[in-house]
């Protein structure tokens, strides 16, 4: 009962009306929104259909490419190794992947120079490693160097790609000094592969998605589930084939999932690392993920786009000043480039999951969902 959970049913009805109107106007084929509090769902509804020309309604069983919502799952997988003593957050990446021992730092003029600081495991998760994503500023010389250096290769495992490609490329800044959104979580996937001796896909399934019962979450989806795949009305090379076999499992953005599956992951985090009696993380391990790894200097030196009032922990953004952000301080979250998003607000004990497949609409619905949900909270 939404009212018992502290939501105004009339305001929730306004959300329903607005999303239905957007679908009817052709803004998108469909969307899925889930809102909850105190571990219970207050609002869940699919709007429209799974893709252009389809008749299957959008539902909690629709499979979406969640892109960077992969990152928190990979970060949690790594933290299971931390709590087992197999991975050290303060160890150099080179302890696990030796090729990172002699990383170089990009210079605006002249050849890259040797780094004076080691790249640590925690830097990979907090986007302070110096690694980049070339697509964010594609015209920059360093981005062009990354493309030319094989950043986009998919014929290697995450471990081999990390050592044979990324370790040889110039970093944009000394590790720990600037925030730049990056493929650090892809390299973390390589570290996980090295430690476990298994593919990233296997490690995640054994340590996180399997125990949580996230049966529709993975890097490759069976073709027999094709009637559940969400598709964008936009033509874009970004939207990979769900069922295509892979050699490279992208820890930064390769997973697809459903709202129902991802809810299990969010509720595990909301409940201090445990979901329905299954403990993935100890509370103290999760606490390590929720420490802000940024500072005004780190945010100012890099390209920081979580926004005003935000910091960044390990694999997730954090609200650190709720005078500048609608969710309360301590809220942690992340999103995917195609418009998927989740957050958990521990102060108000509110969680949400939103799913679409249209990257042009990501920012718009991030703002709308924050307004809608907090306006509905009494």
C-alpha positions as CSV (number, residue, x, y, z in Angstrom):
1,X,0.0,0.0,0.0
2,X,1.7,3.1,-1.2
3,X,0.0,5.4,1.3
4,X,1.1,3.3,4.2
5,X,4.7,3.5,2.8
6,X,4.5,7.3,2.9
7,X,3.6,8.1,-0.7
8,X,0.8,10.3,-2.0
9,X,-1.3,8.0,-4.3
10,X,-2.5,11.1,-6.3
11,X,1.1,12.1,-6.9
12,X,2.0,8.6,-8.0
13,X,-0.9,8.8,-10.4
14,X,0.6,11.9,-11.9
15,X,3.8,9.9,-12.7
16,X,1.6,7.3,-14.3
17,X,-0.2,9.9,-16.4
18,X,3.1,11.6,-17.5
19,X,4.8,8.4,-18.6
20,X,1.7,7.2,-20.4
21,X,1.6,10.5,-22.2
22,X,5.2,10.3,-23.3
23,X,4.6,6.8,-24.8
24,X,1.5,7.9,-26.6
25,X,3.3,10.9,-28.0
26,X,5.9,8.6,-29.5
27,X,8.8,9.9,-27.3
28,X,9.8,6.3,-26.6
29,X,8.3,2.8,-27.3
30,X,8.1,2.1,-23.5
31,X,9.5,2.4,-20.0
32,X,9.4,0.6,-16.7
33,X,9.4,2.4,-13.3
34,X,9.6,0.8,-9.8
35,X,9.5,2.8,-6.6
36,X,9.7,1.4,-3.1
37,X,10.3,2.1,0.6
38,X,11.1,0.1,3.7
39,X,11.9,-3.0,1.5
40,X,8.5,-3.0,-0.1
41,X,7.4,-1.9,-3.6
42,X,5.0,1.1,-3.6
43,X,4.7,1.6,-7.4
44,X,5.6,-0.6,-10.3
45,X,4.4,-0.3,-13.9
46,X,5.4,-0.9,-17.4
47,X,4.5,1.7,-20.0
48,X,4.1,1.0,-23.7
49,X,5.8,-1.9,-25.4
50,X,9.3,-3.4,-25.5
51,X,10.3,-1.8,-28.8
52,X,9.2,-0.2,-32.0
53,X,6.8,-2.4,-34.0
54,X,6.4,-4.8,-31.0
55,X,3.2,-5.7,-29.2
56,X,4.7,-7.2,-26.0
57,X,4.0,-4.9,-23.1
58,X,6.9,-3.5,-21.1
59,X,7.1,-5.4,-17.8
60,X,9.4,-6.4,-14.9
61,X,10.5,-9.3,-17.1
62,X,11.7,-7.2,-20.0
63,X,15.4,-7.5,-20.5
64,X,17.3,-4.2,-20.9
65,X,20.9,-3.4,-21.7
66,X,21.8,-1.7,-18.5
67,X,25.3,-0.6,-19.6
68,X,27.1,1.1,-16.8
69,X,24.8,-0.3,-14.2
70,X,27.2,-3.2,-14.7
71,X,29.8,-1.3,-12.8
72,X,28.2,-1.6,-9.3
73,X,27.7,-5.4,-9.8
74,X,31.4,-5.7,-10.7
75,X,32.5,-3.5,-7.8
76,X,30.4,-5.7,-5.4
77,X,32.0,-8.8,-7.0
78,X,35.4,-7.4,-6.3
79,X,34.4,-6.5,-2.7
80,X,33.6,-10.2,-2.0
81,X,37.2,-10.8,-2.8
82,X,38.3,-8.0,-0.5
83,X,36.3,-9.4,2.5
84,X,37.9,-12.8,1.8
85,X,41.4,-11.3,1.9
86,X,42.1,-12.1,-1.7
87,X,42.1,-8.5,-3.0
88,X,43.6,-5.5,-1.3
89,X,42.0,-2.1,-2.1
90,X,45.3,-0.3,-1.3
91,X,47.5,-2.7,-3.4
92,X,48.9,-1.5,-6.7
93,X,47.0,-2.9,-9.7
94,X,50.4,-4.3,-10.8
95,X,50.3,-6.7,-7.8
96,X,47.7,-8.6,-9.8
97,X,48.4,-7.4,-13.4
98,X,52.1,-6.8,-13.6
99,X,51.9,-4.9,-16.9
100,X,50.6,-1.9,-14.9
101,X,53.9,-1.4,-13.0
102,X,55.3,1.1,-15.5
103,X,52.3,3.2,-16.5
104,X,52.8,6.5,-18.4
105,X,51.0,9.9,-18.0
106,X,49.9,11.9,-21.0
107,X,51.5,15.2,-21.6
108,X,49.8,17.9,-23.7
109,X,53.2,18.5,-25.3
110,X,55.8,15.9,-25.6
111,X,55.9,12.1,-25.0
112,X,54.1,10.5,-22.0
113,X,56.2,10.4,-18.9
114,X,56.5,7.7,-16.2
115,X,53.9,8.0,-13.4
116,X,55.2,9.0,-10.0
117,X,52.3,7.3,-8.2
118,X,51.1,3.7,-8.4
119,X,47.6,2.9,-9.7
120,X,45.7,1.3,-6.8
121,X,42.8,-1.1,-6.9
122,X,40.5,1.5,-5.2
123,X,41.4,4.0,-8.0
124,X,39.8,1.6,-10.6
125,X,36.5,1.7,-8.7
126,X,36.4,5.4,-7.9
127,X,37.4,6.6,-11.5
128,X,40.5,8.2,-10.2
129,X,42.9,5.8,-11.9
130,X,43.9,8.0,-14.9
131,X,42.2,5.6,-17.3
132,X,39.7,7.2,-19.6
133,X,36.8,6.5,-22.0
134,X,37.7,7.9,-25.4
135,X,34.1,8.4,-26.4
136,X,33.5,11.1,-23.8
137,X,35.9,13.6,-25.4
138,X,36.5,11.9,-28.8
139,X,38.3,14.8,-30.4
140,X,41.0,15.1,-27.7
141,X,44.5,13.8,-28.7
142,X,44.6,11.4,-25.8
143,X,41.3,9.9,-26.9
144,X,42.6,9.5,-30.4
145,X,45.7,7.8,-29.0
146,X,43.5,5.3,-27.0
147,X,41.4,4.5,-30.1
148,X,44.6,3.9,-32.2
149,X,46.0,1.8,-29.3
150,X,43.2,-0.7,-29.5
151,X,40.9,0.4,-26.7
152,X,37.9,-1.0,-28.6
153,X,39.3,-4.5,-29.0
154,X,36.9,-7.3,-28.0
155,X,38.9,-10.3,-29.1
156,X,40.7,-10.7,-25.7
157,X,39.6,-11.7,-22.2
158,X,39.2,-8.8,-19.7
159,X,42.5,-9.8,-18.1
160,X,44.4,-9.9,-21.4
161,X,42.8,-6.7,-22.7
162,X,43.8,-4.9,-19.5
163,X,47.5,-6.0,-19.7
164,X,48.0,-6.0,-23.5
165,X,46.0,-2.8,-24.3
166,X,45.2,-0.5,-21.4
167,X,48.5,-0.9,-19.5
168,X,50.4,0.3,-22.6
169,X,48.2,3.4,-23.1
170,X,48.9,6.8,-21.5
171,X,46.8,7.8,-18.5
172,X,45.1,11.2,-18.4
173,X,46.4,12.0,-14.9
174,X,48.4,10.6,-12.1
175,X,46.4,8.0,-10.2
176,X,44.4,9.4,-7.3
177,X,44.6,13.0,-8.4
178,X,41.6,13.6,-10.8
179,X,38.2,12.1,-11.5
180,X,37.6,11.0,-15.0
181,X,34.9,8.5,-16.0
182,X,36.7,5.5,-17.3
183,X,37.1,1.9,-18.1
184,X,38.6,1.3,-14.7
185,X,35.8,-1.2,-13.9
186,X,36.7,-3.1,-17.1
187,X,40.3,-3.4,-15.8
188,X,38.9,-4.4,-12.4
189,X,37.1,-7.2,-14.3
190,X,40.6,-8.3,-15.5
191,X,41.8,-8.3,-11.9
192,X,38.9,-10.4,-10.9
193,X,39.6,-12.9,-13.7
194,X,43.3,-13.1,-12.6
195,X,42.5,-13.7,-8.9
196,X,39.6,-16.2,-9.5
197,X,41.1,-18.0,-12.5
198,X,37.6,-17.7,-14.1
199,X,36.0,-15.5,-16.6
200,X,34.3,-12.3,-15.3
201,X,31.0,-13.8,-16.3
202,X,31.6,-16.9,-14.2
203,X,32.9,-14.9,-11.2
204,X,29.9,-12.6,-11.1
205,X,27.4,-15.5,-11.5
206,X,29.1,-17.4,-8.6
207,X,29.5,-14.5,-6.2
208,X,26.6,-12.2,-6.9
209,X,23.9,-12.9,-9.4
210,X,23.6,-16.6,-8.8
211,X,23.2,-16.3,-5.0
212,X,20.7,-13.5,-5.4
213,X,18.6,-15.4,-8.0
214,X,19.2,-12.9,-10.7
215,X,18.5,-15.5,-13.4
216,X,17.9,-13.0,-16.2
217,X,21.2,-11.0,-15.7
218,X,24.3,-11.7,-17.7
219,X,26.6,-10.7,-20.5
220,X,25.0,-12.9,-23.0
221,X,21.3,-13.8,-23.2
222,X,19.9,-17.0,-24.6
223,X,18.3,-16.5,-28.0
224,X,15.1,-18.1,-26.6
225,X,14.6,-15.0,-24.5
226,X,14.6,-12.7,-27.5
227,X,10.9,-12.0,-27.1
228,X,11.7,-10.2,-23.9
229,X,14.5,-7.9,-25.2
230,X,13.8,-4.1,-25.0
231,X,14.9,-2.2,-28.2
232,X,15.4,1.4,-28.9
233,X,13.6,3.3,-31.6
234,X,16.9,4.9,-32.4
235,X,19.5,3.3,-34.7
236,X,22.8,3.4,-32.8
237,X,25.8,1.1,-32.8
238,X,25.7,1.4,-29.0
239,X,22.9,-1.1,-28.8
240,X,24.7,-4.4,-29.0
241,X,23.1,-7.8,-29.8
242,X,22.0,-9.3,-26.5
243,X,22.6,-12.9,-27.7
244,X,25.9,-12.4,-29.5
245,X,28.7,-14.6,-28.0
246,X,31.5,-12.7,-26.3
247,X,35.2,-13.1,-25.6
248,X,35.5,-9.8,-23.7
249,X,33.2,-9.4,-20.8
250,X,33.0,-5.6,-20.2
251,X,32.9,-4.9,-16.5
252,X,32.1,-1.3,-17.4
253,X,28.9,-1.9,-19.4
254,X,28.3,-5.3,-20.8
255,X,25.5,-6.7,-18.7
256,X,21.7,-6.9,-19.5
257,X,19.1,-7.4,-16.8
258,X,15.5,-7.0,-15.8
259,X,13.9,-4.6,-13.3
260,X,12.9,-7.6,-11.2
261,X,16.5,-8.9,-11.2
262,X,18.1,-5.6,-10.5
263,X,15.7,-5.0,-7.6
264,X,17.2,-8.0,-5.8
265,X,20.7,-6.4,-6.2
266,X,19.4,-3.0,-4.9
267,X,17.6,-4.5,-2.0
268,X,20.7,-6.4,-1.0
269,X,22.6,-3.1,-0.9
270,X,19.7,-1.4,1.0
271,X,19.8,-4.2,3.6
272,X,23.5,-3.8,4.4
273,X,24.7,-6.6,2.0
274,X,22.0,-9.3,2.6
275,X,18.9,-10.2,0.6
276,X,16.4,-12.7,1.9
277,X,19.0,-14.3,4.2
278,X,21.7,-14.5,1.5
279,X,24.7,-12.4,2.5
280,X,26.8,-11.1,-0.4
281,X,28.7,-8.4,1.6
282,X,29.3,-7.9,5.2
283,X,28.0,-4.5,6.4
284,X,31.5,-3.3,7.1
285,X,32.5,-4.3,3.5
286,X,29.6,-2.3,2.0
287,X,30.6,0.7,4.2
288,X,33.9,0.8,2.5
289,X,32.1,1.3,-0.8
290,X,30.2,4.3,0.5
291,X,33.2,6.4,1.5
292,X,33.6,9.4,-0.8
293,X,36.8,9.1,-2.7
294,X,36.7,12.6,-4.2
295,X,37.6,16.1,-3.0
296,X,37.1,19.5,-4.5
297,X,40.5,19.3,-6.0
298,X,40.0,15.8,-7.5
299,X,36.6,16.8,-8.9
300,X,38.0,20.1,-10.3
301,X,41.0,18.5,-12.0
302,X,39.1,16.0,-13.9
303,X,35.9,15.8,-15.9
304,X,33.4,15.3,-13.0
305,X,29.9,14.8,-14.2
306,X,27.9,13.2,-11.3
307,X,27.0,16.8,-10.6
308,X,26.8,19.4,-7.8
309,X,26.4,18.0,-4.4
310,X,27.8,14.6,-5.5
311,X,30.8,12.5,-4.6
312,X,31.9,9.1,-5.7
313,X,32.6,5.9,-3.7
314,X,33.6,2.5,-5.0
315,X,31.5,1.8,-8.1
316,X,28.7,4.2,-7.1
317,X,28.0,7.9,-6.9
318,X,27.1,9.4,-3.5
319,X,25.0,12.4,-2.5
320,X,27.2,14.5,-0.1
321,X,25.3,17.8,-0.1
322,X,21.5,17.5,-0.4
323,X,21.1,21.2,-0.5
324,X,22.2,20.8,-4.2
325,X,20.6,17.4,-4.9
326,X,17.0,16.2,-4.3
327,X,17.9,12.7,-2.8
328,X,19.1,12.9,0.8
329,X,22.7,12.8,1.9
330,X,24.1,9.2,1.7
331,X,22.0,8.2,-1.3
332,X,24.0,5.9,-3.6
333,X,23.3,5.1,-7.2
334,X,24.4,4.8,-10.8
335,X,22.9,4.7,-14.2
336,X,23.4,3.3,-17.7
337,X,23.9,5.3,-20.9
338,X,20.7,4.0,-22.5
339,X,18.5,5.6,-19.8
340,X,18.5,3.0,-17.0
341,X,19.0,4.1,-13.5
342,X,18.7,3.1,-9.8
343,X,19.2,4.7,-6.5
344,X,18.8,4.0,-2.8
345,X,18.3,6.8,-0.3
346,X,19.0,5.4,3.2
347,X,17.8,8.5,5.1
348,X,14.3,8.1,3.7
349,X,14.7,4.4,3.0
350,X,13.5,4.9,-0.6
351,X,14.7,2.9,-3.7
352,X,13.9,3.2,-7.4
353,X,14.7,1.5,-10.7
354,X,13.9,3.0,-14.0
355,X,14.4,1.4,-17.4
356,X,14.3,2.7,-21.0
357,X,16.5,2.3,-24.1
358,X,17.2,5.8,-25.3
359,X,20.4,7.6,-24.3
360,X,19.1,10.9,-25.5
361,X,16.5,10.8,-22.7
362,X,18.8,9.7,-19.8
363,X,19.4,13.2,-18.3
364,X,15.7,14.2,-18.8
365,X,14.3,11.3,-16.9
366,X,17.0,11.5,-14.2
367,X,15.6,14.9,-13.3
368,X,12.0,14.0,-13.8
369,X,12.2,10.9,-11.6
370,X,13.8,12.8,-8.8
371,X,11.1,15.4,-8.9
372,X,8.3,12.9,-9.3
373,X,9.3,10.6,-6.5
374,X,10.2,13.2,-3.9
375,X,7.1,15.2,-4.6
376,X,5.1,12.0,-4.0
377,X,6.9,11.3,-0.7
378,X,4.8,12.8,2.1
